[in-house]
């Protein structure tokens, strides 16, 4: 039996690689002769490095960067085997995971460290970039990243703006005269898992600002500041980003990549599946297992499992999904090629207990599912 394991991470619990390993252990308990291919995947946020770099034979590099509050940390990025393509997971340098709840403040958090990762990759000879921009702690419209690569954002007195989304309302001039010349010949492909515009009721600030620590009055200020940034970009760089789908991702970093680096926004899961050439692995597969922390009605709209299910459906390969929690609407996944969904929780337990034991629970659930499958075959 040829089985493909293509899970996403169980956020704040297990990486996609760890989930795949637990799945494999459960399957091999029942079908030791199974031919298993582990392909951890990501929608472009957490786990992008795990999903792309090592499976494709690349290498992980590390460098010193600034975290969202300007503190020095060591962050990782990836190099693919061609020696020209860098994989950057912005959350490694500018992510919410790097801050305590008390430190969340999108008025001052910056994407500068993400720009430093890109600069380190340029120093390695890269001229192609794949960026995953999920999980950000920022709302600066990508200005911090641009500053790290030579852009200057000046107020009316010619002073550089301080970090964060709170100062963008004072922007008067975007100075590109000192931009790293290597940027001109570089391409930026952005794995983006949301379709929110830069500004407005469904924009970066109003939808995602609160989870980054923004109070209601801060949300209004941040949205107004991003609107001012978008207007300045339109006037001075001749790029209109205000309502582009996905430009609001990562606190407007999606729009910043469009404006400052001529980036190309692509749905995260589609980019990952294409880069990993998952089509080839599905051609001879008998069964696919996938999973993520929570599966519900939102899973139908562009998340990892939806992309995988639709691709497997083209090859007539059944997909079985497991999750820490099955929410409302999970019963509708058959529409997107998911044959069945199971929770790994096998009895009454707290969320903390289920997270602490997620690996063994996944293993046990996969073992039980495989016993049912082998029984039906017999």
C-alpha positions in Angstrom: 0.0 0.0 0.0 1.4 3.4 -1.1 0.5 6.1 1.5 1.3 9.8 1.4 1.4 11.7 4.6 0.9 15.4 4.1 -0.1 17.1 7.3 0.2 20.7 8.3 1.4 21.6 11.8 -0.7 21.4 14.9 0.0 25.0 16.0 1.7 25.6 19.3 1.9 21.8 19.6 3.6 19.8 16.9 5.4 20.7 13.7 4.2 19.3 10.4 7.2 17.0 10.4 6.4 15.7 13.9 2.8 15.1 12.9 3.9 13.1 9.9 6.3 11.0 12.0 3.5 10.2 14.5 1.2 9.2 11.6 3.8 6.9 10.2 4.3 5.2 13.5 0.6 4.5 13.8 0.4 3.1 10.3 3.4 0.8 10.6 2.0 -0.7 13.7 -0.7 -2.2 11.6 0.8 -2.4 8.1 4.5 -2.7 8.6 5.0 -3.3 4.8 3.4 0.0 3.9 5.3 2.3 1.5 5.1 5.6 3.2 6.1 9.0 1.8 6.2 11.8 4.4 5.6 15.3 2.9 4.9 17.8 5.6 3.2 20.9 4.2 2.3 24.4 5.1 0.0 27.1 3.9 2.8 29.6 3.9 2.9 30.5 7.6 4.4 28.5 10.4 6.3 25.4 9.1 7.3 26.8 5.7 11.0 25.9 6.2 10.1 22.4 7.3 7.8 22.0 4.4 10.1 23.2 1.6 13.8 23.3 2.5 14.8 19.8 3.8 12.4 17.8 1.6 13.9 19.5 -1.5 17.4 18.8 -0.3 18.2 22.4 0.8 20.0 23.6 3.8 19.0 25.7 6.8 21.1 28.8 7.6 21.0 31.1 10.6 21.9 34.7 11.1 21.5 37.5 13.7 18.5 39.7 13.2 16.2 42.1 15.1 13.0 40.6 16.6 9.8 42.7 16.3 10.9 44.9 19.2 14.5 45.4 17.9 16.2 42.9 20.2 18.9 40.7 18.7 18.0 37.1 18.1 19.2 34.3 15.9 16.8 33.4 13.1 16.8 30.7 10.4 16.2 30.9 6.7 16.6 28.2 4.0 18.6 27.8 0.8 17.3 25.5 -1.9 19.8 23.2 -3.9 19.9 25.6 -6.9 21.9 27.9 -4.7 19.8 30.9 -5.9 16.5 30.4 -4.1 16.0 31.5 -0.5 13.0 30.4 1.7 12.1 32.9 4.4 9.5 32.4 7.1 8.8 35.9 8.3 7.6 34.6 11.7 11.1 33.5 12.5 12.2 37.1 12.7 9.0 39.2 13.0 6.5 36.7 14.4 4.0 36.9 17.2 5.6 33.8 18.7 8.6 35.9 19.6 6.6 38.1 22.0 5.0 37.6 25.3 1.3 38.7 25.6 2.4 41.8 27.5 4.9 42.8 24.7 2.3 42.8 21.8 2.1 46.3 20.4 1.7 46.8 16.6 2.3 50.5 17.1 6.0 49.8 17.5 6.7 46.2 16.2 8.6 46.0 13.0 9.4 43.7 10.1 13.0 44.9 10.0 14.3 41.5 11.0 12.6 39.9 8.0 14.5 42.3 5.7 17.7 41.3 7.5 17.0 37.6 6.6 16.5 38.6 3.0 19.8 40.6 3.1 21.6 37.6 4.5 20.3 35.5 1.6 21.4 38.1 -0.9 24.9 37.8 0.6 24.7 34.0 -0.1 24.1 34.8 -3.8 20.3 34.3 -3.9 18.2 36.2 -6.3 14.9 34.3 -5.9 12.9 34.4 -2.8 9.9 32.4 -1.5 8.4 34.2 1.5 5.8 32.8 3.9 4.2 35.8 5.7 1.9 34.2 8.2 2.1 34.7 12.0 3.3 38.3 12.1 3.5 40.5 15.2 3.5 43.6 13.0 1.3 46.2 11.3 3.9 48.3 9.6 3.0 47.7 5.9 6.4 46.1 5.3 8.2 49.4 5.9 10.6 47.7 8.4 11.6 45.1 5.8 12.1 47.8 3.2 14.3 49.8 5.7 16.5 46.8 6.2 17.2 46.7 2.5 17.9 50.4 2.0 14.6 52.3 1.7 14.3 55.4 3.8 10.9 56.6 5.0 11.2 60.3 6.0 9.0 62.7 7.9 8.5 66.4 7.0 11.8 67.3 8.5 13.8 64.6 6.7 14.1 62.4 9.7 13.8 58.6 9.4 10.5 57.3 10.8 10.8 55.2 14.0 9.8 51.5 13.8 6.2 50.3 13.8 2.8 51.1 12.4 2.2 54.0 14.8 4.5 56.4 13.0 3.4 55.9 9.4 1.0 58.8 9.6 4.0 61.1 9.6 5.4 59.8 6.3 6.2 62.4 3.7 8.9 61.0 1.5 9.9 57.4 0.4 13.6 57.6 -0.6 14.7 54.7 -2.7 18.1 56.1 -3.6 20.0 53.8 -1.2 18.2 50.6 -1.9 20.4 47.5 -2.1 21.1 47.3 -5.9 20.8 43.5 -5.8 17.1 43.9 -5.2 16.6 45.1 -8.8 17.4 41.7 -10.2 15.7 39.6 -7.5 12.2 38.1 -7.6 9.9 37.7 -4.6 7.2 35.1 -4.6 4.9 35.5 -1.5 3.0 32.6 0.0 -0.1 34.3 1.3 -3.0 32.4 2.9 -5.5 35.3 3.3 -7.2 37.6 0.8 -7.6 40.7 3.0 -6.9 44.1 1.4 -4.4 46.5 2.8 -6.9 48.9 4.4 -10.6 49.1 5.3 -13.2 47.0 7.2 -11.6 43.8 6.1 -8.0 45.1 6.0 -4.9 44.3 7.9 -5.5 46.5 10.9 -9.2 45.8 11.6 -9.1 42.1 11.1 -5.7 41.1 12.5 -4.7 44.1 14.6 -6.5 42.9 17.8 -4.7 39.6 17.9 -1.4 41.5 17.8 -2.3 43.6 20.8 -4.2 46.5 19.2 -7.0 48.1 21.3 -10.0 49.6 19.4 -8.5 53.1 19.2 -5.2 51.7 18.1 -6.9 49.8 15.3 -8.4 53.0 13.9 -5.0 54.7 14.1 -3.2 51.8 12.4 -5.7 51.6 9.6 -5.5 55.4 9.0 -1.7 55.1 9.0 -1.7 52.3 6.4 -4.1 54.3 4.3 -1.7 57.2 4.4 1.2 54.8 3.5 -0.9 53.4 0.6 -1.6 56.9 -0.7 2.1 57.9 -0.5 3.1 54.7 -2.3 0.6 55.4 -5.0 1.8 59.0 -5.5 5.5 58.4 -5.3 6.0 54.8 -6.5 3.0 54.6 -8.8 1.8 51.3 -7.3 -1.8 51.0 -6.0 -1.9 48.4 -3.2 -4.9 49.6 -1.1 -7.4 47.0 -2.2 -5.3 44.2 -3.7 -6.4 40.8 -2.3 -3.7 39.6 0.1 -2.0 43.0 0.5 -3.2 43.1 4.1 -1.5 39.8 5.0 1.0 40.1 7.9 0.0 43.6 8.9 0.3 44.9 5.3 3.6 43.1 4.5 1.9 41.6 1.5 1.3 45.1 0.1 4.8 46.2 1.1 6.3 43.4 -0.9 4.2 44.4 -3.9 5.2 48.0 -3.7 8.8 47.9 -2.6 10.0 44.6 -4.2 7.6 44.0 -7.1 6.5 40.8 -5.3 4.0 38.3 -6.6 1.3 37.1 -4.2 0.2 33.5 -4.5 -2.1 31.4 -2.4 0.2 29.7 0.1 -0.9 26.1 -0.2 -0.9 26.2 -4.0 2.6 27.5 -4.1 3.7 24.8 -1.6 2.1 22.0 -3.4 3.5 23.2 -6.8 7.0 23.6 -5.4 7.0 20.1 -3.8 5.6 18.6 -7.0 3.0 16.8 -4.9 1.2 15.8 -8.2 3.9 13.3 -8.9 3.6 11.7 -5.5 -0.2 11.3 -5.8 0.0 9.5 -9.1 0.7 6.1 -7.5 -0.8 6.8 -4.1 -3.5 4.5 -2.6 -4.3 6.8 0.3 -3.4 10.3 1.7 -3.5 11.3 5.3 -3.5 14.9 6.3 -4.3 17.0 9.4 -4.0 20.2 11.4 -4.9 21.4 14.8 -8.5 22.4 14.0 -10.8 21.4 11.1 -14.1 23.3 10.6 -16.1 25.1 8.0 -13.3 27.6 7.4 -11.1 24.7 6.2 -13.1 24.8 3.0 -11.6 28.2 2.0 -8.0 28.0 1.0 -6.4 26.3 4.0 -3.9 23.5 3.7 -6.4 20.6 3.7 -8.6 22.2 1.1 -5.7 22.6 -1.4 -4.5 19.1 -0.8 -8.0 17.6 -1.0 -8.7 19.2 -4.3 -5.4 18.1 -5.7 -6.0 14.5 -4.5 -9.5 14.6 -5.9 -8.0 15.0 -9.4 -6.1 11.8 -9.0 -9.1 9.9 -7.4 -7.0 9.3 -4.2 -9.0 9.2 -1.0 -7.9 11.7 1.8 -8.3 11.1 5.5 -7.8 14.0 7.8 -7.2 14.1 11.6 -7.3 17.1 13.9 -7.2 18.0 17.5 -10.7 19.4 17.2 -13.5 18.9 14.6 -15.6 22.1 14.6 -18.9 23.1 12.9 -18.8 22.5 9.2 -16.2 19.8 9.2 -18.8 17.4 7.9 -18.8 19.3 4.6 -15.2 18.5 3.7 -16.3 15.8 1.2 -16.9 18.8 -1.2 -13.2 19.3 -1.4 -12.1 15.7 -1.7 -11.7 14.8 2.0 -13.2 11.3 2.4 -13.4 11.3 6.2 -12.2 13.4 9.2 -11.4 12.2 12.7 -10.5 13.9 16.0 -7.4 12.5 17.8 -9.1 13.2 21.2 -10.2 9.7 22.4 -11.9 10.7 25.6 -12.7 13.6 28.0 -9.5 15.7 28.5 -8.4 19.3 28.8 -6.9 21.2 25.9 -3.6 21.3 27.6 -3.6 17.5 28.0 -4.6 16.9 24.4 -1.8 19.2 23.3 0.8 17.6 25.6 -0.1 14.2 24.2 -0.8 15.1 20.6 1.9 12.8 19.2 0.8 9.6 20.9 -2.9 10.5 20.2 -2.2 10.9 16.5 -0.3 7.6 16.5 -3.2 5.8 18.2 -5.8 7.3 15.9 -3.9 6.4 12.7 -3.5 2.8 14.1 -7.2 2.5 14.6 -8.0 3.9 11.2 -5.6 1.5 9.5 -7.2 -1.4 11.3 -10.5 -0.5 9.8 -9.0 -0.1 6.4 -7.2 -3.4 6.4 -10.3 -5.2 7.7 -12.4 -3.8 4.8 -9.7 -4.9 2.3 -9.9 -8.5 3.7 
